[in-house]
């Protein structure tokens, strides 16, 4: 390990897949393709939801927030990854690392809560259809989204601030592709069991509790769907929920395996692959999952594209 005589290093060396250099070029190419796809897909969702009046509903209001969040999520890590993978210099400044740590944590925790909010919206739409417009009015939706963002920021800032204060004992090498809370805890020296325990406990509230709310919402939704007499009605109800369930599975699976276990117990490459999955793969797939499985979005997207590219 490189040692320095300062309270914190001027920069961190991100080792990435240094022990597997053959992975760097394929990963660089994959990120070079998926990042523009993620940006274009999420921007398209936001534009379509704003331009088409048929999509001015709580479901698409929450979806635009998810798309904006995913854009920020990938942007906080992918440009730095591309730079490090494309050059021999595998470094990030100390300030850059801290900024990335905060942004990545804020977006991740907010997405956990936002997905739970989206499941509650589906619960009200299917289980309380007659009261849906009353319960999920514009004022309530804005208030709920504001609470989600504020809560995600408070959690992330508090947890990241505690992590930043951990002693590194001059270590400036991180065995990862980015600056993430569990990785910095693992790299810290001295007594860090308390920080690992704190991270696990806090993550129970920010990851496990929202997931339990999602499962409870869908348990009620499934019961309500089976009470629908017409097969067309059941199919439509399942269709409105299936996209969200796929997104939840893609996001929560890697997050649980990464954050709900002590950082010291993870394997060397697990954090890297998990971060790539929930920080790059999921935000890239989300727009396609929602557009390919949603007739309203596909129709609205077609109208917008036609209005832009139609012959004059």
C-alpha positions in Angstrom: 0.0 0.0 0.0 1.2 3.5 -0.8 1.6 5.5 2.5 1.5 9.3 2.9 2.0 11.6 5.8 -1.3 13.6 5.5 -4.7 13.3 7.1 -6.1 12.3 3.7 -4.4 11.6 0.4 -4.4 14.1 -2.5 -5.9 11.4 -4.7 -7.0 7.8 -4.6 -5.8 5.0 -6.9 -8.8 3.0 -8.1 -7.4 -0.5 -8.7 -10.5 -1.7 -10.5 -9.8 -4.9 -12.3 -6.0 -4.5 -12.2 -5.6 -8.2 -11.5 -7.8 -8.9 -14.6 -6.5 -6.4 -17.2 -8.2 -8.3 -20.0 -11.6 -7.1 -18.6 -10.8 -3.4 -19.0 -11.3 -3.0 -22.8 -14.6 -5.0 -23.0 -15.9 -3.0 -20.0 -14.8 0.3 -21.6 -16.7 -0.6 -24.8 -19.8 -1.7 -22.8 -19.8 1.5 -20.8 -19.2 3.6 -24.0 -22.4 2.0 -25.4 -24.7 1.8 -22.4 -24.1 5.3 -21.0 -25.5 7.1 -24.1 -28.3 4.6 -24.2 -29.1 5.3 -20.5 -29.1 9.0 -21.1 -31.2 9.0 -24.3 -33.7 6.5 -22.9 -34.3 8.4 -19.7 -34.4 11.8 -21.4 -37.0 10.3 -23.8 -39.1 9.1 -20.9 -39.0 12.6 -19.3 -39.8 14.4 -22.5 -42.7 12.1 -23.5 -44.2 12.3 -20.0 -44.1 16.1 -20.1 -45.2 16.6 -23.7 -48.1 14.1 -23.9 -51.1 15.2 -21.8 -52.4 11.6 -21.6 -49.3 10.9 -19.4 -49.9 13.6 -16.9 -50.8 11.2 -14.1 -49.1 10.3 -10.8 -47.6 7.1 -12.2 -45.7 9.0 -14.9 -44.8 11.8 -12.6 -43.0 9.3 -10.4 -41.5 7.7 -13.5 -40.0 11.0 -14.6 -38.4 11.3 -11.2 -37.0 7.8 -11.5 -35.6 8.7 -15.0 -34.0 11.9 -13.7 -32.5 10.0 -10.8 -31.1 7.3 -13.0 -29.5 9.9 -15.2 -27.8 11.5 -12.2 -26.9 8.0 -10.9 -25.0 6.9 -14.0 -23.4 10.3 -14.6 -21.9 10.3 -11.1 -19.8 7.3 -11.8 -19.6 6.4 -15.6 -17.5 9.3 -16.9 -14.8 8.7 -14.2 -14.9 5.0 -15.0 -14.5 5.6 -18.7 -11.5 8.0 -18.1 -9.8 5.4 -15.8 -10.5 2.5 -18.1 -9.3 4.4 -21.2 -6.0 5.6 -19.8 -3.2 4.2 -17.7 -4.0 6.7 -15.0 -6.4 5.0 -12.5 -6.8 7.9 -10.1 -9.5 10.2 -8.7 -8.8 13.3 -6.6 -9.7 13.2 -3.0 -12.4 15.9 -3.5 -13.7 14.1 -6.6 -13.9 10.9 -4.6 -15.9 12.6 -1.8 -18.2 14.3 -4.2 -18.8 10.9 -6.0 -19.4 9.2 -2.7 -22.1 11.7 -1.7 -23.9 11.8 -5.1 -23.8 8.0 -5.5 -25.2 7.5 -2.0 -27.9 10.1 -2.4 -29.1 8.7 -5.7 -29.0 5.1 -4.4 -30.9 5.7 -1.2 -33.5 8.0 -3.0 -34.1 5.3 -5.6 -34.8 2.7 -2.8 -37.5 5.0 -1.4 -38.9 6.1 -4.8 -39.5 2.5 -5.9 -41.4 2.0 -2.7 -43.5 5.1 -3.4 -44.2 3.9 -6.9 -45.5 0.6 -5.5 -47.8 2.5 -3.2 -49.1 4.4 -6.2 -49.9 1.1 -7.9 -51.6 -0.2 -4.7 -53.9 2.8 -4.5 -54.7 2.6 -8.3 -55.7 -1.1 -8.2 -57.0 -1.5 -4.6 -58.6 1.9 -4.2 -59.5 2.9 -7.8 -62.5 5.0 -6.8 -60.4 7.1 -4.4 -57.3 7.2 -6.5 -57.6 10.7 -7.9 -58.5 12.0 -4.4 -55.6 10.3 -2.6 -53.0 10.7 -5.3 -53.7 14.3 -6.2 -51.0 16.6 -7.5 -50.3 18.2 -4.2 -49.9 14.9 -2.4 -47.6 13.5 -5.2 -45.3 16.5 -5.0 -45.2 16.2 -1.2 -44.4 12.5 -1.3 -41.6 12.9 -3.8 -40.2 15.8 -1.8 -40.1 13.6 1.3 -38.4 10.8 -0.6 -35.7 13.1 -1.9 -35.2 14.8 1.4 -35.0 11.5 3.3 -32.6 10.0 0.8 -30.4 13.0 1.1 -30.4 13.0 4.9 -29.5 9.3 5.1 -26.8 9.5 2.4 -25.2 12.7 3.8 -25.1 11.4 7.4 -23.7 8.0 6.5 -21.2 9.3 4.0 -20.0 12.0 6.5 -19.3 9.3 9.1 -17.5 7.2 6.5 -15.3 10.1 5.4 -14.1 10.6 9.0 -12.7 7.1 9.2 -8.9 6.9 9.5 -7.2 5.7 6.3 -3.7 5.5 7.9 -2.2 6.9 4.7 -3.8 4.3 2.4 -4.6 5.8 -1.0 -5.5 2.6 -2.9 -9.1 1.5 -3.2 -9.8 -1.9 -4.7 -12.8 -0.7 -6.6 -14.1 1.1 -9.7 -15.5 4.0 -7.7 -15.8 5.6 -4.3 -18.5 3.8 -2.4 -19.3 3.7 1.3 -18.7 -0.1 1.9 -15.4 0.1 0.0 -14.1 3.1 2.0 -15.1 1.3 5.3 -13.2 -1.8 4.1 -10.1 0.3 3.3 -10.2 2.1 6.7 -7.8 1.0 9.4 -8.3 0.6 13.2 -11.6 -0.2 14.8 -14.3 -0.2 12.1 -16.7 -2.8 13.4 -19.0 -0.1 14.8 -19.1 1.6 11.4 -20.0 -1.7 9.7 -22.7 -2.3 12.2 -24.1 1.2 11.8 -24.1 0.8 8.0 -26.0 -2.5 8.3 -28.5 -1.0 10.7 -29.1 2.1 8.7 -29.4 0.1 5.5 -32.1 -2.0 7.1 -34.2 1.2 7.2 -33.3 2.5 3.8 -33.3 -0.8 1.9 -35.2 -3.5 3.9 -38.1 -1.4 5.1 -38.9 0.0 1.6 -38.6 -3.5 0.2 -41.1 -4.8 2.8 -43.5 -2.0 1.9 -43.2 -3.0 -1.8 -43.9 -6.7 -1.0 -46.8 -5.7 1.2 -48.2 -3.5 -1.5 -48.0 -6.2 -4.1 -49.4 -8.8 -1.8 -52.6 -6.6 -1.6 -52.4 -5.9 -5.3 -52.3 -9.6 -6.2 -55.3 -10.3 -4.0 -57.2 -7.4 -5.6 -56.3 -8.6 -9.1 -57.7 -12.1 -8.5 -61.0 -10.6 -7.5 -61.3 -8.9 -10.9 -63.8 -10.9 -12.9 -62.8 -10.1 -16.4 -59.6 -11.6 -17.8 -58.9 -8.3 -19.7 -59.1 -6.4 -16.5 -56.7 -8.7 -14.8 -54.3 -8.6 -17.7 -54.3 -4.8 -17.7 -53.7 -4.7 -13.9 -50.8 -7.1 -14.2 -49.4 -5.1 -17.1 -49.3 -1.9 -15.1 -47.3 -3.6 -12.3 -45.0 -6.0 -14.2 -42.6 -3.2 -15.4 -42.2 -1.9 -11.8 -41.7 -5.4 -10.4 -38.9 -6.1 -12.9 -37.2 -2.8 -12.1 -37.4 -3.5 -8.3 -35.9 -7.0 -8.8 -33.0 -5.6 -10.9 -32.2 -2.9 -8.4 -32.8 -4.4 -5.0 -31.1 -7.8 -5.7 -27.6 -6.4 -6.1 -28.2 -3.7 -3.4 -29.2 -6.2 -0.8 -26.2 -8.4 -1.5 -23.9 -5.4 -1.3 -25.2 -3.4 1.6 -26.9 -5.8 4.0 -23.7 -7.7 4.9 -20.5 -6.5 6.5 -18.1 -5.0 4.0 -15.3 -7.1 5.3 -17.1 -10.3 4.3 -17.5 -9.4 0.7 -15.3 -11.0 -2.0 -12.7 -8.9 -3.9 -14.7 -8.5 -7.1 -18.3 -8.6 -5.7 -18.6 -4.8 -4.9 -17.3 -4.0 -8.5 -19.8 -6.1 -10.3 -22.7 -5.1 -8.0 -21.9 -1.4 -8.4 -21.8 -1.9 -12.2 -25.2 -3.6 -12.1 -27.2 -1.2 -10.0 -25.3 1.9 -11.1 -25.1 1.2 -14.8 -27.1 -1.8 -16.0 -30.4 -1.1 -14.2 -30.6 2.7 -15.2 -29.9 1.7 -18.8 -32.6 -1.0 -18.8 -35.3 0.9 -16.9 -36.4 3.1 -19.9 -36.7 0.1 -22.2 -38.5 -2.0 -19.6 -41.1 0.8 -19.2 -41.5 1.6 -22.9 -41.5 -2.0 -24.3 -44.1 -3.1 -21.8 -46.3 0.0 -21.8 -48.6 0.8 -24.7 -49.3 4.3 -23.5 -45.6 5.2 -23.4 -44.9 3.6 -26.7 -47.9 5.4 -28.3 -46.8 8.8 -26.8 -43.2 8.2 -27.9 -44.4 7.5 -31.4 -46.4 10.7 -31.5 -43.5 12.8 -30.3 -41.1 11.2 -32.8 -43.6 11.7 -35.6 -44.1 15.4 -34.7 -40.4 16.0 -34.7 -39.4 14.0 -37.9 -42.5 14.3 -40.0 -42.0 15.8 -43.5 -42.7 19.6 -43.6 
